[in-house]
């Protein structure tokens, strides 16, 4: 294998795991305990859970985008 390809793979791997760990840390320490609206309003808990799920989905999409770039680069790169 090419040194550049291996370095690229390692970089993507480290970024992916870093984003996952950072995302889980942010979700558990900051976002999950966060109260977006006053709990006295009706349906606030559902809205609150929905927004938190949207934030988690954003983290997942970012991770999948990086994984997709890695796979495309690895399998569909041009040979010289």
N, CA, C and O atoms as a DFTB+ gen file, in Angstrom:
320 C
 N C O
     1  1       0.828      -1.189       0.000
     2  2       0.000       0.000       0.000
     3  2       0.870       1.249       0.000
     4  3       2.026       1.237       0.421
     5  1       0.295       2.276      -0.466
     6  2       0.941       3.573      -0.505
     7  2       0.937       4.193       0.905
     8  3      -0.051       4.078       1.630
     9  1       2.009       4.829       1.277
    10  2       2.109       5.484       2.598
    11  2       1.044       6.563       2.734
    12  3       0.456       6.731       3.802
    13  1       0.803       7.281       1.668
    14  2      -0.190       8.358       1.701
    15  2      -1.596       7.804       1.960
    16  3      -2.371       8.402       2.706
    17  1      -1.918       6.681       1.355
    18  2      -3.231       6.066       1.552
    19  2      -3.381       5.588       2.989
    20  3      -4.433       5.777       3.599
    21  1      -2.354       4.980       3.526
    22  2      -2.402       4.511       4.906
    23  2      -2.546       5.692       5.866
    24  3      -3.314       5.618       6.825
    25  1      -1.824       6.763       5.619
    26  2      -1.936       7.959       6.461
    27  2      -3.340       8.555       6.367
    28  3      -3.905       8.998       7.368
    29  1      -3.889       8.561       5.169
    30  2      -5.252       9.073       4.984
    31  2      -6.254       8.215       5.752
    32  3      -7.141       8.743       6.423
    33  1      -6.115       6.890       5.656
    34  2      -7.005       5.974       6.368
    35  2      -6.905       6.167       7.877
    36  3      -7.922       6.197       8.570
    37  1      -5.699       6.295       8.379
    38  2      -5.518       6.508       9.814
    39  2      -6.100       7.838      10.260
    40  3      -6.706       7.933      11.327
    41  1      -5.914       8.855       9.446
    42  2      -6.488      10.165       9.772
    43  2      -8.005      10.120       9.838
    44  3      -8.603      10.657      10.770
    45  1      -8.623       9.491       8.869
    46  2     -10.082       9.368       8.866
    47  2     -10.545       8.542      10.056
    48  3     -11.533       8.885      10.704
    49  1      -9.837       7.455      10.346
    50  2     -10.200       6.612      11.483
    51  2     -10.167       7.404      12.789
    52  3     -11.099       7.331      13.590
    53  1      -9.102       8.152      12.997
    54  2      -8.965       8.937      14.233
    55  2     -10.044      10.021      14.304
    56  3     -10.616      10.259      15.368
    57  1     -10.320      10.674      13.178
    58  2     -11.359      11.712      13.160
    59  2     -12.724      11.103      13.452
    60  3     -13.501      11.671      14.219
    61  1     -13.028       9.951      12.849
    62  2     -14.319       9.306      13.086
    63  2     -14.503       8.953      14.564
    64  3     -15.529       9.279      15.161
    65  1     -13.523       8.297      15.141
    66  2     -13.651       7.915      16.538
    67  2     -13.643       9.137      17.457
    68  3     -14.341       9.161      18.470
    69  1     -12.863      10.133      17.105
    70  2     -12.873      11.364      17.894
    71  2     -14.232      12.035      17.876
    72  3     -14.720      12.487      18.912
    73  1     -14.850      12.103      16.696
    74  2     -16.192      12.688      16.597
    75  2     -17.215      11.860      17.369
    76  3     -18.097      12.417      18.024
    77  1     -17.104      10.542      17.298
    78  2     -18.055       9.707      18.038
    79  2     -17.917       9.909      19.537
    80  3     -18.914      10.086      20.236
    81  1     -16.701       9.883      20.029
    82  2     -16.488      10.055      21.466
    83  2     -16.891      11.458      21.903
    84  3     -17.534      11.628      22.939
    85  1     -16.519      12.452      21.124
    86  2     -16.925      13.823      21.429
    87  2     -18.438      13.964      21.395
    88  3     -19.033      14.609      22.258
    89  1     -19.053      13.356      20.392
    90  2     -20.513      13.425      20.277
    91  2     -21.214      12.774      21.448
    92  3     -22.166      13.333      21.993
    93  1     -20.749      11.585      21.845
    94  2     -21.362      10.930      22.999
    95  2     -21.139      11.740      24.268
    96  3     -22.032      11.834      25.110
    97  1     -19.963      12.319      24.408
    98  2     -19.699      13.152      25.575
    99  2     -20.582      14.380      25.611
   100  3     -21.119      14.734      26.660
   101  1     -20.735      15.029      24.474
   102  2     -21.599      16.210      24.404
   103  2     -23.042      15.835      24.674
   104  3     -23.752      16.541      25.391
   105  1     -23.480      14.713      24.095
   106  2     -24.861      14.287      24.308
   107  2     -25.145      13.978      25.768
   108  3     -26.179      14.385      26.298
   109  1     -24.243      13.264      26.422
   110  2     -24.526      12.848      27.797
   111  2     -24.278      13.939      28.830
   112  3     -24.991      14.015      29.831
   113  1     -23.286      14.776      28.601
   114  2     -22.927      15.773      29.620
   115  2     -23.617      17.121      29.430
   116  3     -23.880      17.822      30.406
   117  1     -23.914      17.491      28.180
   118  2     -24.448      18.833      27.927
   119  2     -25.886      18.796      27.430
   120  3     -26.758      19.463      27.988
   121  1     -26.133      18.016      26.381
   122  2     -27.425      18.090      25.706
   123  2     -28.523      17.361      26.474
   124  3     -29.624      17.895      26.609
   125  1     -28.258      16.162      26.977
   126  2     -29.295      15.393      27.668
   127  2     -29.839      16.111      28.907
   128  3     -31.056      16.146      29.083
   129  1     -28.992      16.686      29.774
   130  2     -29.554      17.383      30.936
   131  2     -30.126      18.763      30.615
   132  3     -30.800      19.357      31.457
   133  1     -29.874      19.275      29.433
   134  2     -30.307      20.620      29.064
   135  2     -31.824      20.700      28.954
   136  3     -32.449      19.828      28.352
   137  1     -32.416      21.733      29.527
   138  2     -33.850      21.990      29.408
   139  2     -34.037      23.157      28.445
   140  3     -33.650      24.287      28.743
   141  1     -34.629      22.877      27.299
   142  2     -34.771      23.912      26.275
   143  2     -35.917      24.870      26.564
   144  3     -35.808      26.066      26.293
   145  1     -37.008      24.361      27.109
   146  2     -38.165      25.183      27.450
   147  2     -38.604      24.896      28.878
   148  3     -38.142      23.936      29.495
   149  1     -39.489      25.724      29.397
   150  2     -40.007      25.509      30.745
   151  2     -40.857      24.242      30.770
   152  3     -41.686      24.043      29.883
   153  1     -40.667      23.392      31.762
   154  2     -41.411      22.124      31.796
   155  2     -42.897      22.278      32.100
   156  3     -43.622      21.284      32.091
   157  1     -43.373      23.490      32.369
   158  2     -44.785      23.680      32.687
   159  2     -45.657      23.716      31.429
   160  3     -46.869      23.515      31.509
   161  1     -45.051      23.968      30.278
   162  2     -45.823      24.012      29.043
   163  2     -46.184      22.600      28.586
   164  3     -45.433      21.658      28.839
   165  1     -47.346      22.444      27.903
   166  2     -47.719      21.099      27.438
   167  2     -46.826      20.646      26.278
   168  3     -46.387      21.454      25.459
   169  1     -46.577      19.374      26.231
   170  2     -45.795      18.722      25.179
   171  2     -44.335      19.169      25.119
   172  3     -43.654      18.913      24.126
   173  1     -43.852      19.824      26.156
   174  2     -42.469      20.295      26.157
   175  2     -41.497      19.122      26.183
   176  3     -40.447      19.174      25.544
   177  1     -41.832      18.083      26.904
   178  2     -40.907      16.949      26.986
   179  2     -40.727      16.284      25.622
   180  3     -39.631      15.829      25.296
   181  1     -41.789      16.225      24.829
   182  2     -41.672      15.640      23.487
   183  2     -40.834      16.518      22.569
   184  3     -39.997      16.017      21.818
   185  1     -41.054      17.815      22.627
   186  2     -40.267      18.746      21.820
   187  2     -38.800      18.705      22.238
   188  3     -37.899      18.705      21.399
   189  1     -38.585      18.671      23.531
   190  2     -37.227      18.616      24.068
   191  2     -36.509      17.347      23.591
   192  3     -35.361      17.408      23.152
   193  1     -37.182      16.214      23.679
   194  2     -36.589      14.956      23.230
   195  2     -36.359      14.976      21.717
   196  3     -35.361      14.435      21.242
   197  1     -37.261      15.588      20.962
   198  2     -37.103      15.668      19.516
   199  2     -35.902      16.491      19.104
   200  3     -35.175      16.106      18.189
   201  1     -35.686      17.595      19.749
   202  2     -34.529      18.442      19.442
   203  2     -33.233      17.721      19.803
   204  3     -32.253      17.782      19.060
   205  1     -33.234      17.050      20.926
   206  2     -32.040      16.298      21.325
   207  2     -31.762      15.156      20.346
   208  3     -30.605      14.876      20.032
   209  1     -32.805      14.506      19.871
   210  2     -32.622      13.449      18.869
   211  2     -32.113      14.028      17.555
   212  3     -31.319      13.386      16.867
   213  1     -32.552      15.224      17.197
   214  2     -32.067      15.883      15.982
   215  2     -30.581      16.208      16.100
   216  3     -29.842      16.083      15.123
   217  1     -30.147      16.612      17.256
   218  2     -28.723      16.875      17.477
   219  2     -27.922      15.580      17.355
   220  3     -26.859      15.562      16.734
   221  1     -28.431      14.498      17.947
   222  2     -27.747      13.199      17.828
   223  2     -27.721      12.739      16.375
   224  3     -26.728      12.165      15.928
   225  1     -28.793      12.982      15.639
   226  2     -28.838      12.618      14.225
   227  2     -27.803      13.398      13.422
   228  3     -27.195      12.856      12.499
   229  1     -27.604      14.657      13.766
   230  2     -26.593      15.470      13.092
   231  2     -25.194      14.882      13.309
   232  3     -24.393      14.814      12.377
   233  1     -24.912      14.463      14.529
   234  2     -23.627      13.809      14.793
   235  2     -23.481      12.533      13.969
   236  3     -22.415      12.265      13.415
   237  1     -24.547      11.751      13.889
   238  2     -24.496      10.503      13.128
   239  2     -24.283      10.756      11.644
   240  3     -23.511      10.049      10.996
   241  1     -24.957      11.750      11.109
   242  2     -24.813      12.069       9.682
   243  2     -23.393      12.532       9.386
   244  3     -22.828      12.176       8.352
   245  1     -22.819      13.313      10.274
   246  2     -21.434      13.757      10.090
   247  2     -20.481      12.573      10.075
   248  3     -19.583      12.501       9.235
   249  1     -20.676      11.642      11.008
   250  2     -19.828      10.460      11.051
   251  2     -19.996       9.623       9.789
   252  3     -19.012       9.143       9.227
   253  1     -21.246       9.442       9.336
   254  2     -21.488       8.654       8.125
   255  2     -20.923       9.334       6.886
   256  3     -20.459       8.658       5.968
   257  1     -20.957      10.660       6.848
   258  2     -20.379      11.373       5.712
   259  2     -18.873      11.118       5.638
   260  3     -18.339      10.862       4.559
   261  1     -18.196      11.186       6.771
   262  2     -16.758      10.908       6.786
   263  2     -16.470       9.462       6.402
   264  3     -15.516       9.189       5.674
   265  1     -17.290       8.538       6.888
   266  2     -17.107       7.139       6.531
   267  2     -17.312       6.935       5.031
   268  3     -16.564       6.193       4.396
   269  1     -18.316       7.585       4.473
   270  2     -18.576       7.479       3.038
   271  2     -17.408       8.026       2.223
   272  3     -17.020       7.430       1.219
   273  1     -16.851       9.147       2.645
   274  2     -15.694       9.698       1.935
   275  2     -14.523       8.721       1.987
   276  3     -13.809       8.546       0.999
   277  1     -14.331       8.091       3.135
   278  2     -13.237       7.141       3.271
   279  2     -13.432       5.959       2.336
   280  3     -12.496       5.554       1.647
   281  1     -14.620       5.409       2.304
   282  2     -14.890       4.245       1.457
   283  2     -14.754       4.611      -0.017
   284  3     -14.169       3.858      -0.796
   285  1     -15.287       5.754      -0.394
   286  2     -15.178       6.166      -1.794
   287  2     -13.725       6.376      -2.195
   288  3     -13.318       5.995      -3.293
   289  1     -12.964       6.964      -1.330
   290  2     -11.553       7.201      -1.652
   291  2     -10.794       5.889      -1.744
   292  3      -9.962       5.701      -2.632
   293  1     -11.086       4.992      -0.827
   294  2     -10.338       3.746      -0.783
   295  2     -10.683       2.829      -1.960
   296  3      -9.786       2.252      -2.575
   297  1     -11.961       2.691      -2.274
   298  2     -12.366       1.738      -3.296
   299  2     -12.448       2.315      -4.705
   300  3     -12.332       1.578      -5.684
   301  1     -12.645       3.612      -4.813
   302  2     -12.839       4.203      -6.127
   303  2     -11.734       5.178      -6.516
   304  3     -11.942       6.049      -7.360
   305  1     -10.568       5.036      -5.908
   306  2      -9.475       5.936      -6.267
   307  2      -8.879       5.508      -7.604
   308  3      -8.951       4.343      -7.995
   309  1      -8.306       6.454      -8.272
   310  2      -7.664       6.165      -9.560
   311  2      -6.291       5.549      -9.331
   312  3      -5.539       5.984      -8.459
   313  1      -5.985       4.568     -10.099
   314  2      -4.647       3.995     -10.025
   315  2      -3.757       4.695     -11.040
   316  3      -4.180       4.978     -12.161
   317  1      -2.548       4.966     -10.647
   318  2      -1.641       5.709     -11.523
   319  2      -0.559       4.831     -12.043
   320  3       0.298       5.290     -12.798
